[in-house]
Amino acid sequence: MNKIRRESLALHGDGDLRFHETDNPAVICYSKSTADRTDTVIVACNLDALHPQSGWAQLDLATLGLDDSRTFQAHDLLGDGRYLWRGVRNYFALTPESLPAHIMKVRRWVRTERDFDYYF
């Protein structure tokens, strides 16, 4: 986790800290971004150390600088999972023993001249 914090500029301060609603009171979800939004991280953390928790996060896409008509990749830096998310409601699942939190770098959708999908 310290390596993730060192490498992510969004995690160096709390100037753009935003909390996002979840439908599960045992999970907290927040995001942090750099001022120019070149680095954005979404964190979902299981507050229950004994039981798996899942649910839906309601993201404020406008504050994240994301277009609700485009998918974006949420790259989990802890578990190395990559999820394609779209819109304001997105699913999460957290297990205390193996993945108690998601620390996800937001990778925005970009196009190339050949129309391949790439995320950065």
C-alpha positions in Angstrom: 0.0 0.0 0.0 2.9 2.4 0.7 4.2 1.8 -2.9 0.7 2.6 -4.3 0.6 5.8 -2.2 4.1 6.9 -3.3 3.4 6.2 -7.0 -0.1 7.9 -7.1 0.0 11.7 -7.2 -3.7 11.8 -6.3 -2.9 10.2 -2.9 -0.3 12.8 -1.9 -2.9 15.3 -0.5 -6.6 15.6 0.3 -7.5 18.7 -1.6 -9.9 16.8 -3.8 -11.2 14.2 -1.5 -14.8 13.1 -2.4 -17.0 10.6 -0.6 -19.4 8.5 -2.7 -22.5 6.8 -1.5 -22.8 3.0 -1.3 -25.9 0.9 -0.7 -23.9 -1.1 2.0 -23.2 0.7 5.3 -20.3 -1.7 5.9 -18.3 -0.2 3.0 -16.8 3.3 2.6 -16.1 4.7 -0.9 -14.1 7.8 -1.7 -12.0 9.2 -4.5 -9.0 11.5 -4.7 -7.7 13.3 -7.8 -5.0 15.7 -8.8 -6.1 19.2 -9.6 -5.8 18.6 -13.4 -7.5 15.1 -13.0 -4.6 13.3 -14.7 -4.5 11.0 -11.7 -7.7 9.8 -10.1 -8.0 7.0 -7.5 -11.3 5.4 -6.2 -11.1 3.5 -2.9 -13.8 1.1 -1.7 -13.0 -0.4 1.8 -14.7 -3.1 3.7 -15.3 -1.9 7.3 -16.3 -5.3 8.5 -13.2 -7.4 9.2 -15.1 -10.6 9.6 -17.5 -10.8 6.6 -17.4 -10.3 2.8 -19.3 -7.3 1.7 -20.7 -6.3 -1.7 -22.9 -3.7 -3.2 -23.1 -0.7 -5.5 -21.2 2.5 -5.3 -22.9 5.7 -6.6 -20.1 7.7 -8.1 -20.2 11.5 -8.7 -18.8 11.3 -12.3 -18.8 15.1 -12.8 -16.3 15.6 -9.9 -14.2 12.8 -11.3 -14.1 14.4 -14.7 -15.8 11.3 -16.3 -18.4 11.2 -19.1 -21.4 9.1 -18.1 -21.8 7.9 -21.7 -18.3 6.4 -21.8 -16.8 3.4 -20.1 -13.7 3.8 -18.0 -11.3 1.2 -16.6 -11.0 0.8 -12.8 -7.6 -0.8 -12.4 -7.4 -2.3 -8.9 -3.8 -1.7 -7.7 -4.1 -4.1 -4.8 -5.5 -7.2 -6.6 -4.5 -6.2 -10.1 -8.1 -6.7 -11.3 -9.3 -4.5 -14.2 -13.0 -3.6 -14.4 -14.9 -1.7 -17.1 -17.3 0.6 -15.3 -19.9 2.8 -16.9 -22.3 5.3 -15.4 -22.8 6.3 -11.8 -23.7 2.9 -10.3 -20.9 0.3 -10.2 -20.7 -3.0 -8.4 -18.0 -4.0 -5.9 -17.2 -7.1 -3.8 -14.8 -7.2 -1.0 -13.5 -10.1 1.1 -11.6 -9.5 4.4 -9.2 -12.5 3.9 -8.1 -11.8 0.3 -9.3 -8.4 -0.9 -10.5 -6.1 1.9 -10.4 -3.0 -0.3 -10.1 -1.8 -3.8 -7.7 0.9 -4.6 -8.5 1.6 -8.2 -6.7 3.9 -10.6 -9.2 5.4 -13.1 -8.1 5.0 -16.7 -10.1 7.0 -19.1 -11.1 5.8 -22.5 -9.1 7.0 -25.5 -9.3 6.3 -29.2 -6.6 5.9 -31.8 -6.8 6.4 -35.5 -7.4 2.6 -35.8 -10.4 2.7 -33.3 -8.9 0.3 -30.9 -9.9 0.9 -27.3 -7.1 1.9 -24.9 -7.2 3.1 -21.4 -4.5 5.2 -19.7 
